């Protein structure tokens, strides 16, 4: 710990970003935070405190209902109407879709623009991010979970692009699996109950509930990274199965952290 505190200022002066891994307790998180670390990774942020039968708050329910419309192929007019009924939701969505992480050249000023320009997959992505961002904005100390969820989503997306480069749809699904994989922690509800409220495809459900299939393999790899001491024996075979080198994994991991940092800066 003393070495970390001594060296951290030197790295910060060189404009290096610091990543704290294996953060398993609140005390470890606070120590890394005090030392000036920028990114945090570990099971502390992902461990769910689950209460069966818990209900979603009205604001979260509004986002979930809108997600349901988007994912069930409702028409654009119906989606716009649903957003306009909730002014805070509309404003937050417009703020998020205008972040640099989206990569648009021109500002989006209306909900109809957002739906038309972004498309369903991208709109779904930013609604999922909003669920985590809302908790952080309310001061419930869930910013690390927002960081972890967006990092997971982006990492799975980048992994899918690397393994199956010609299938954008696969990358979009991978992002959904990554960011939804922490909703049991976010909501304090069993994942099975969440799946009853949010319509997802069978392959997404299998990945989230059983870590099965291609997307389950990607999710398991992300969890191996976060819990490296506990799951180290699974890391090498999972990388081998996906034909990903450890060097490629580190490269993609850092790209995911950088993307997450941009999102979080504008989301809360």
Secondary structure, DSSP 4 states (H G I P E B T S, - for coil): -HHHHHHHHHHHHTT---EE----SHHHHHHHHHTT-SEE-SGGGT-----TTPPPPHHHHHHHHHHHHHHTT--HHHHHHHHHT-HHHHHHHHHHHTSGGG--SS---SHHHHHHHHHHHHHHHHHHHHHHHHHHHTTSS-HHHHHHHHHHHHHHHHHHHHHSTT-HHHHHHHHHHHHHTTHHHHHTS-HHHHHHHS---HHHHHHHHH--HHHHHHHHHHHHHHTHHHHHHHHHHHHHHHT--HHHHHHHHHHHHHHHHHHHHHH-
